């Protein structure tokens, strides 16, 4: 009987400890008006917590939007589905065998992206006909490609002059809440941001910093976009 009481007491204490123990939850940062939401790397999929070298957004014909991030000095390309900023998902993590770090230069006909390797190590094309399964192919005929200028969506001009890579200067970005104009508040500081890109449809800003990916959302713009999409589907 005494052993049974001791066991019940132990189980009760264990249950109490579990209730009192901190629960790991997403700690998204909200502005006072609930209009702005900051999702730090820890709020996102694990792959988003790795620093990256460059990134860009791509929307396919099915209405999905993807964020492609080059990581590990070109050794890996990670693809996130950011169609719904509230539910960002990793859809691919592709290992690459390439000369080194690279930058996304310009879109090619809407389903590919021109890639330039740093330090004059050539160019490649990222094929996104299958947006969730991109492939990277070196293009030897454009190995000595100089500066480029846009020529519509199906071509570009290559200028016969050396290409000079300008390294991004890391800067800290502060997200400020002005929902109470007389008392602005600092919501978050994103350290050493090298690249940023914005999805105009949803009003989402993506910042690539030293700690990985940070996402700044605007909920009213997201809601307007959802309503617009529903109206388009109804027509």
C-alpha positions in Angstrom: 0.0 0.0 0.0 2.8 2.4 0.9 4.6 1.6 -2.4 1.4 2.4 -4.3 1.0 5.8 -2.6 4.6 6.6 -3.3 4.2 5.7 -7.0 1.1 7.8 -7.3 2.9 10.8 -5.6 5.8 10.4 -8.0 3.5 10.3 -11.0 1.7 13.4 -9.7 4.9 15.3 -9.3 6.0 14.3 -12.8 2.8 15.5 -14.3 3.1 18.8 -12.4 6.6 19.2 -13.6 5.5 18.6 -17.2 2.8 21.2 -16.9 5.1 23.8 -15.4 8.0 23.1 -17.8 8.3 25.7 -20.6 6.7 24.6 -23.8 8.6 25.2 -27.1 6.3 27.4 -29.2 6.8 29.8 -32.1 7.6 33.2 -30.7 6.5 35.4 -33.6 6.7 39.2 -32.9 3.6 41.2 -33.4 3.2 45.0 -33.7 0.7 46.7 -31.4 -1.9 46.9 -34.1 -1.3 43.2 -35.1 -0.6 44.5 -38.6 3.1 43.6 -38.7 4.4 40.1 -37.8 8.2 39.3 -37.6 9.1 35.7 -38.1 12.7 35.1 -37.0 14.8 32.1 -38.2 13.7 30.1 -35.1 10.1 30.5 -36.2 10.8 29.0 -39.6 11.8 25.6 -40.9 15.2 24.3 -39.8 16.8 25.0 -43.2 15.9 28.7 -42.9 18.2 29.0 -39.8 21.3 28.6 -42.0 23.0 31.7 -43.4 22.8 32.1 -47.2 24.8 33.8 -50.0 22.0 35.0 -52.3 18.3 34.3 -52.9 15.3 35.2 -55.2 11.6 34.8 -55.5 9.8 32.8 -58.3 6.1 32.4 -59.0 4.9 29.5 -61.2 1.9 29.1 -63.4 0.0 27.3 -60.7 -0.2 30.3 -58.4 2.6 29.2 -56.0 5.5 31.3 -55.0 8.9 29.9 -54.0 12.0 31.3 -52.4 15.3 29.9 -53.6 18.3 30.3 -51.2 21.8 29.5 -52.1 23.6 28.2 -49.0 27.0 26.7 -48.0 29.0 28.7 -50.6 27.0 27.2 -53.5 27.0 23.6 -52.2 23.3 23.6 -51.5 20.1 25.2 -52.9 17.1 25.2 -50.6 13.6 25.9 -51.8 10.8 27.2 -49.6 7.1 27.4 -50.5 6.2 31.0 -49.4 2.8 31.1 -51.1 1.2 31.5 -47.7 3.6 33.6 -45.5 1.9 32.1 -42.4 2.9 28.6 -43.4 6.3 28.6 -45.0 7.5 25.1 -45.8 10.7 23.6 -47.1 10.0 21.7 -50.3 13.5 20.9 -51.5 17.2 20.9 -50.4 19.3 20.2 -53.5 23.1 19.5 -53.2 25.1 21.2 -56.0 28.5 20.5 -57.5 29.6 23.9 -58.6 32.8 26.1 -58.6 31.7 28.1 -55.6 29.3 30.8 -54.4 27.1 32.4 -57.0 24.5 35.1 -57.5 21.1 35.0 -59.3 21.5 37.5 -62.1 18.2 37.7 -64.1 15.2 35.6 -65.1 15.2 33.8 -68.4 11.7 33.4 -70.0 10.0 33.1 -66.7 11.1 29.5 -66.0 14.8 29.8 -65.6 17.3 32.0 -63.9 20.7 33.1 -65.1 23.4 32.4 -62.4 26.8 34.0 -62.3 29.6 32.5 -60.2 31.8 34.8 -58.2 35.5 35.5 -59.0 34.9 34.9 -62.7 34.2 31.2 -62.5 31.6 31.1 -65.2 27.8 31.2 -65.5 25.0 28.6 -65.3 21.2 28.4 -65.8 18.9 27.3 -63.0 16.0 25.4 -64.7 12.7 25.8 -62.8 10.3 24.1 -65.2 9.7 21.9 -62.2 9.7 24.6 -59.5 10.0 22.1 -56.6 12.9 20.2 -58.3 15.2 22.8 -59.9 18.3 21.8 -61.8 21.5 23.8 -62.3 23.5 23.5 -65.6 26.8 25.1 -66.4 26.8 27.0 -69.7 30.3 26.9 -71.2 29.4 29.1 -74.2 28.8 32.0 -71.9 31.8 31.4 -69.7 33.3 34.8 -70.4 30.0 36.7 -70.2 30.4 40.4 -69.3 27.8 42.8 -68.0 24.2 42.2 -69.1 21.3 44.4 -69.9 17.6 43.3 -70.2 16.1 42.7 -73.6 12.5 41.7 -72.7 11.7 38.4 -71.1 13.3 36.2 -73.8 16.7 37.6 -74.2 19.4 40.0 -72.9 22.3 42.0 -74.2 25.8 41.0 -73.2 28.2 44.0 -73.1 31.8 43.4 -74.0 33.4 44.6 -70.8 34.6 42.8 -67.7 32.1 41.9 -65.0 32.9 43.4 -61.7 31.2 41.7 -58.7 30.2 44.1 -56.0 30.0 42.4 -52.7 27.0 43.1 -50.6 27.8 45.1 -47.4 26.1 43.5 -44.4 23.8 45.9 -42.5 21.6 45.6 -39.5 17.9 46.1 -40.2 15.6 47.4 -37.5 11.8 46.7 -37.7 9.9 49.6 -36.2 6.3 49.6 -35.0 4.6 53.0 -35.6 1.0 51.9 -34.8 1.2 54.3 -31.9 2.9 57.3 -33.8 3.8 59.1 -30.6 5.6 56.1 -29.2 7.4 54.1 -31.9 8.7 50.8 -30.7 11.5 48.5 -31.9 10.1 45.1 -32.8 13.2 43.3 -33.9 16.8 43.8 -35.2 18.0 41.6 -38.0 21.7 41.3 -37.9 24.1 41.6 -40.9 21.6 41.5 -43.7 23.2 41.1 -47.1 20.1 40.6 -49.3 16.4 41.5 -49.2 13.5 40.8 -51.5 9.8 41.6 -51.3 6.7 39.8 -52.6 4.5 42.7 -53.7 1.4 40.5 -53.8 1.4 39.6 -50.1 3.5 42.6 -48.9 6.1 40.1 -47.4 9.7 41.2 -47.0 12.4 38.5 -46.8 15.7 39.4 -45.2 18.8 37.2 -45.5 21.1 37.8 -42.5 23.8 36.2 -40.5 21.4 34.1 -38.6 19.4 32.9 -41.6 16.1 34.0 -43.0 13.8 36.6 -41.4 10.3 37.2 -42.7 8.4 40.4 -42.1 4.7 40.1 -42.9 1.9 42.7 -43.4 -1.4 41.0 -42.5 -3.7 43.5 -44.2 -1.9 43.1 -47.5 -2.1 39.3 -47.2 -5.8 39.5 -46.5 -6.4 41.7 -49.5 -4.5 39.3 -51.7 -6.5 36.3 -50.5 -9.7 38.2 -51.2 -8.5 39.1 -54.7 -7.5 35.5 -55.4 -10.9 34.2 -54.3 -12.6 36.8 -56.6 -10.4 35.7 -59.5 -11.2 32.1 -59.0 -14.9 32.9 -58.9 -14.9 34.6 -62.3 
